[in-house]
Amino acid sequence: MTTYKVLIVGGGTAGITVAAQLKKRLKAGEIAIVEPSTKHYYQPLWTLVGGGIFPKERSEREEKDYIPDGVEWIQARVTEFYPEKNAVLTDKHGEIGYEYLVVCPGIQINWHLVKGLKESLGKNGVCSNYAYETVESTWENIRNLNEGIAVFTQPNTPIKCGGAPQKIAYLAEDYFRLNGRRDRIVVKFISGMPSIFSVKKYADALMKHCQQTGIETLFKHNLVEIRPEKKEAIFINLDTQQELVQPYDMIHVTPPMGPPDFIKNSPLADSAGWVDVNKSTLQHNKYQNVFGLGDASSLPTSRTGAAIRKQAPVLVKNLLSLMKGEALTASYDGYTSCPLVTGYDSLILAEFDYDLNPRETFPFDQSKERYSMFLLKKYVLPPLYWHGMLRGRA
């Protein structure tokens, strides 16, 4: 059995960022990443792809080009964790050992939990930004809708970037308005969550935007079924369990998400299925030589790339301290950020911590819609990701 000093499960945003920072402090060959995918995606761009701003190809790169020099890439899937003997089992390379383990495989999209969804994607007005294969169908539906009802959904599960489901609704509404169709199209945002956003300052600004633009909102309603032949979406009122039948001409679905099955069924999981880590140190609550970060972790904050950008250096510092037998002093405060696109020239930049207190970067009120912040999302954040985070520089 091959053993590595540090084994990283997951080669997405979190895994590559941690590897890029760690490799500066460890020897070549001491770190390995287990990741089956040959492609790496900058998924925050998919909102703009769905809004017709960028082609989807702008979001895709080769995974091999972002594996840091000196880090080994094991192209396989982890199927089992054996933390008692410091090993994982993979589908193609058998057991792999480790001295220290970092677990960050991302979140699992559960298309199957909405009846009729998977087979309807890309057809009959059903679309979603949540896969590279389907994101272009969103733009097709938006630009081809001349009249009717446009529905945008959010599930009541944790998801990647809690604000993303509403961003595409705002872009669609703006497109309809700019192209003289708005008076013929009803735009509805229907969410399984209790409110539009978890931080009051930004929630107030977003509800004001919906009121000003005429977007109808409905909360505590979870999508459970798509009936494509009738163009009907079935929602359940989470308070009363009553069924709501919502007609649509186009519907953008944010699917339910959850911990990956191989995490949920492992000794590393908490009762909800996430990697069970200390919310400050990112160290596993049971196994001291295991750490976790990113979307598959139990960290009680919004799952975003910005959160990972702050989590990674904390994890790296604490992991190196553990190797030296020192106390784990680095602490993560729950910082996360969600660039809430509200139109083709406006954005609210939400930044906050575990306590839902705003943690704003700029010396102005970021709850106000600004063109400058839209430009940040469009032109600054993508290169910061590819050339900063993934290279261990940001």
C-alpha positions in Angstrom: 0.0 0.0 0.0 1.4 3.4 -1.0 1.3 5.9 1.8 1.5 9.7 1.6 2.3 12.3 4.2 -0.8 14.2 3.2 -3.7 12.7 1.2 -6.3 15.1 -0.2 -9.7 13.6 -1.2 -11.1 16.0 -3.8 -9.5 18.0 -6.5 -11.9 20.9 -6.8 -11.6 24.4 -5.4 -10.7 23.3 -1.9 -8.4 20.4 -2.7 -6.3 22.3 -5.3 -6.1 25.4 -3.1 -4.9 23.4 0.0 -2.4 21.4 -2.1 -1.0 24.6 -3.7 -0.4 26.1 -0.3 0.9 23.0 1.4 3.4 22.1 -1.3 5.4 25.2 -0.4 6.1 23.6 3.0 6.5 19.9 2.1 8.7 17.8 -0.2 7.8 16.7 -3.7 5.9 13.5 -3.6 4.6 13.9 0.0 1.2 15.1 -1.1 -1.4 13.3 -3.3 -4.8 14.3 -4.5 -7.5 11.7 -5.2 -9.8 13.1 -7.9 -11.5 11.2 -10.7 -12.5 14.2 -13.0 -10.3 15.3 -15.9 -12.0 18.7 -16.1 -12.0 21.6 -13.6 -14.8 24.1 -13.6 -15.1 27.6 -12.3 -18.8 27.1 -11.4 -19.6 30.7 -10.2 -19.4 31.6 -13.9 -22.4 29.5 -14.7 -24.8 32.2 -13.5 -23.3 34.5 -16.2 -23.4 31.6 -18.8 -27.0 31.0 -18.0 -27.6 34.8 -18.6 -25.9 34.7 -22.0 -22.9 36.8 -20.9 -20.2 34.1 -21.4 -20.0 30.8 -23.3 -19.8 27.8 -21.0 -16.3 26.9 -22.4 -14.9 29.9 -20.4 -15.6 28.0 -17.2 -13.7 24.8 -18.1 -10.0 23.9 -17.8 -8.0 20.7 -17.7 -7.6 19.3 -14.2 -4.0 18.3 -14.9 -3.0 21.9 -15.5 -4.0 22.8 -12.0 -2.4 19.9 -10.0 0.5 21.7 -8.3 4.0 20.7 -9.3 5.3 18.0 -6.9 1.8 16.9 -6.0 0.7 13.4 -7.3 -2.7 13.1 -8.9 -4.4 9.7 -8.3 -7.2 9.6 -10.8 -9.7 7.5 -8.9 -12.8 7.7 -6.7 -12.6 7.1 -2.9 -15.2 4.5 -2.0 -14.4 3.9 1.7 -12.6 5.5 4.6 -10.6 3.5 7.2 -9.5 6.2 9.6 -8.6 3.7 12.3 -5.8 2.4 10.1 -5.1 5.7 8.2 -6.2 4.5 4.8 -8.8 5.0 2.1 -10.1 2.6 -0.5 -10.4 3.7 -4.1 -12.1 2.1 -7.1 -9.0 1.9 -9.3 -5.9 1.9 -7.0 -7.0 -0.2 -4.0 -6.0 1.1 -0.6 -4.0 4.2 -0.2 -2.4 5.2 3.2 -1.8 8.6 4.8 -0.3 10.2 7.8 -2.7 13.2 7.5 -6.0 13.3 5.5 -7.8 16.4 4.1 -11.4 15.7 3.0 -13.0 18.1 0.5 -14.9 16.3 -2.3 -17.6 19.0 -2.7 -21.3 18.7 -2.5 -23.5 16.1 -4.2 -26.3 17.2 -6.6 -29.4 15.0 -6.0 -31.4 15.5 -9.3 -33.3 12.3 -8.5 -35.0 13.8 -5.4 -37.3 15.9 -7.7 -39.6 13.5 -9.6 -39.4 14.0 -13.4 -36.5 16.5 -13.2 -33.5 14.5 -14.5 -35.2 13.3 -17.7 -36.7 16.7 -18.4 -33.6 18.9 -18.2 -33.0 20.8 -21.4 -36.5 20.0 -22.7 -40.0 21.4 -22.4 -38.9 24.7 -20.7 -36.9 22.9 -17.9 -33.4 24.2 -17.3 -30.7 24.5 -14.7 -27.3 26.2 -14.3 -26.1 23.4 -12.0 -24.3 21.3 -14.6 -21.9 22.1 -17.4 -24.1 19.9 -19.7 -27.3 21.8 -18.9 -26.2 25.4 -18.3 -26.7 26.5 -21.9 -30.3 25.5 -21.8 -31.0 28.3 -19.3 -30.0 30.9 -21.8 -31.9 29.2 -24.6 -35.1 29.3 -22.5 -34.6 32.9 -21.3 -33.9 34.4 -24.8 -36.7 32.4 -26.5 -39.4 33.2 -24.0 -41.7 35.9 -25.3 -44.7 35.5 -22.9 -45.9 33.4 -20.1 -44.6 32.4 -16.7 -40.9 32.0 -15.7 -40.3 30.2 -12.5 -37.1 30.0 -10.5 -36.7 27.6 -7.6 -34.5 27.0 -4.6 -34.6 23.9 -2.4 -34.7 23.7 1.4 -31.4 21.8 1.4 -27.9 23.3 1.8 -26.6 24.3 -1.7 -23.6 25.7 -3.4 -23.7 29.5 -2.9 -27.0 30.2 -1.2 -27.7 33.2 -3.4 -27.2 31.6 -6.8 -30.8 30.5 -7.4 -32.1 34.0 -7.3 -29.3 35.5 -9.4 -30.5 33.9 -12.5 -34.0 35.1 -11.8 -32.8 38.7 -11.7 -30.8 38.3 -14.9 -33.8 36.8 -16.7 -36.1 39.6 -15.4 -33.7 42.2 -16.6 -33.3 40.6 -20.0 -37.1 40.4 -20.4 -37.3 44.1 -19.5 -34.5 45.2 -21.8 -36.0 43.4 -24.7 -39.6 44.7 -24.3 -41.2 41.5 -23.0 -41.5 42.2 -19.3 -45.2 43.1 -19.4 -46.0 39.8 -21.0 -44.0 37.6 -18.6 -44.7 36.8 -15.0 -41.4 36.1 -13.0 -41.7 34.0 -9.9 -39.0 33.0 -7.3 -40.3 30.1 -5.3 -38.0 28.9 -2.4 -38.0 26.2 0.2 -36.2 28.5 2.5 -37.9 30.7 5.1 -36.6 34.0 3.6 -34.8 35.3 0.6 -31.4 35.5 2.3 -30.0 34.7 5.8 -28.5 38.1 6.5 -31.1 40.7 7.2 -29.2 43.6 5.7 -28.9 41.9 2.3 -32.4 40.3 2.6 -34.0 43.7 2.9 -32.1 45.0 -0.2 -33.1 41.9 -2.2 -36.7 42.0 -1.2 -36.7 45.7 -2.2 -35.3 44.7 -5.6 -38.0 42.1 -6.1 -40.7 44.6 -5.2 -39.3 47.3 -7.6 -38.9 44.8 -10.5 -42.2 43.0 -9.9 -40.7 39.6 -9.2 -43.2 37.5 -7.2 -41.7 35.6 -4.2 -43.0 32.6 -2.3 -41.1 31.0 0.6 -41.3 27.7 2.5 -42.4 25.9 -0.7 -40.2 23.0 -1.9 -40.2 21.6 -5.4 -40.9 17.9 -5.4 -42.0 17.1 -9.0 -41.9 18.3 -12.6 -44.7 17.3 -15.0 -43.2 18.3 -18.3 -46.0 17.1 -20.5 -48.4 19.6 -18.6 -45.7 22.2 -17.9 -46.6 22.0 -14.2 -44.3 22.2 -11.2 -45.4 20.6 -7.9 -44.4 22.3 -4.7 -45.1 21.3 -1.0 -45.9 23.9 1.5 -43.4 23.1 4.3 -45.7 24.4 7.0 -49.0 22.8 6.0 -47.7 20.0 3.7 -50.3 21.2 1.1 -49.5 20.7 -2.6 -49.2 23.7 -4.9 -49.5 23.1 -8.6 -47.6 25.9 -10.4 -47.9 26.2 -14.2 -44.8 27.4 -16.1 -43.5 28.2 -19.6 -39.9 28.0 -18.4 -38.6 26.8 -15.1 -35.0 27.1 -13.8 -34.5 24.4 -11.1 -31.9 24.6 -8.4 -31.8 20.9 -7.5 -31.6 19.5 -3.9 -28.0 18.9 -2.7 -26.4 17.1 0.1 -23.2 15.3 1.3 -21.7 12.8 -1.1 -22.9 9.3 -0.4 -19.4 8.0 0.3 -19.0 10.7 2.9 -22.5 10.2 4.4 -21.9 6.5 4.9 -18.4 6.8 6.4 -17.0 7.0 9.9 -16.1 10.7 9.2 -19.7 11.9 8.9 -21.7 13.7 11.5 -25.4 12.9 12.0 -26.4 14.9 8.9 -23.8 13.2 6.7 -21.2 16.0 6.5 -17.5 15.7 7.3 -17.5 16.4 11.1 -15.0 19.1 11.8 -14.4 21.8 14.4 -15.8 25.0 13.0 -12.8 27.0 14.1 -9.8 24.8 13.5 -11.2 22.6 10.7 -9.8 19.5 12.5 -12.0 16.4 12.6 -13.9 16.1 15.9 -12.9 12.4 16.3 -9.8 11.7 14.2 -7.0 14.2 15.0 -5.1 13.6 11.8 -8.1 14.3 9.6 -9.2 17.8 8.4 -12.1 19.0 6.3 -13.2 22.1 4.4 -15.4 23.3 1.6 -18.9 22.2 0.6 -18.8 18.7 2.1 -17.8 19.9 5.6 -20.0 20.5 8.6 -19.0 24.1 8.8 -22.2 26.1 9.4 -21.6 28.8 6.8 -22.7 29.4 3.2 -20.9 27.1 0.8 -18.9 29.3 -1.5 -15.5 29.6 -3.1 -14.9 32.7 -1.1 -15.4 30.7 2.1 -12.8 28.2 0.9 -10.4 31.0 0.2 -10.5 31.8 3.9 -10.7 28.2 5.2 -7.7 26.9 3.3 -4.9 29.0 5.0 -6.5 28.2 8.4 -6.4 24.4 7.6 -2.9 24.5 6.3 -1.5 26.4 9.2 -3.2 24.1 11.7 -2.2 21.0 9.8 1.5 22.1 9.8 1.2 22.9 13.6 -0.1 19.4 14.2 2.8 17.9 12.3 5.2 19.8 14.6 3.3 18.8 17.7 2.2 22.4 18.4 -1.2 23.8 19.4 -3.7 24.6 16.6 -4.0 28.4 16.9 -5.4 29.4 13.5 -9.2 30.0 13.6 -11.8 30.4 10.9 -14.7 32.8 11.7 -17.2 31.6 9.1 -16.4 34.3 6.6 -18.2 33.8 3.3 -19.2 35.9 0.4 -22.0 35.8 -2.2 -21.8 38.2 -5.2 -25.6 38.6 -5.8 -26.0 39.6 -9.4 -29.2 41.7 -9.7 -29.1 42.5 -13.4 -26.7 43.0 -16.4 -25.2 46.0 -14.7 -25.7 45.6 -11.0 -24.6 43.5 -8.0 -25.0 43.3 -4.3 -21.8 42.0 -2.7 -22.8 40.1 0.5 -20.0 39.2 2.9 -20.7 37.8 6.4 -19.5 35.5 9.1 -20.9 32.6 11.3 -23.0 35.1 13.3 -24.5 36.5 10.1 -22.8 39.8 10.8 -21.7 41.7 7.6 -18.0 41.5 7.0 -17.6 43.9 4.1 -14.3 44.5 2.3 -15.0 47.9 0.7 -15.5 51.3 2.4 -19.1 51.7 1.2 -22.5 50.0 1.8 -22.3 46.7 -0.2 -26.0 46.1 0.2 -26.6 48.7 -2.5 -26.7 47.6 -6.1 -23.5 48.7 -7.9 -22.1 48.4 -11.5 -18.6 48.3 -10.1 -19.4 45.2 -8.1 -20.8 43.6 -11.2 -17.5 44.3 -13.0 -15.7 42.7 -10.1 -17.8 39.5 -10.5 -17.4 39.5 -14.3 -13.7 40.4 -14.8 -11.8 40.3 -11.5 -13.0 37.1 -9.7 -12.4 34.6 -12.5 -8.6 35.4 -12.9 -8.3 35.6 -9.1 -9.6 32.1 -9.0 -7.5 30.5 -11.8 -4.3 32.4 -11.2 -4.6 33.2 -7.4 -6.5 30.7 -5.4 -5.6 27.6 -7.4 -1.9 28.6 -7.5 -1.7 29.1 -3.7 -1.3 32.9 -4.1 -4.7 34.2 -2.9 
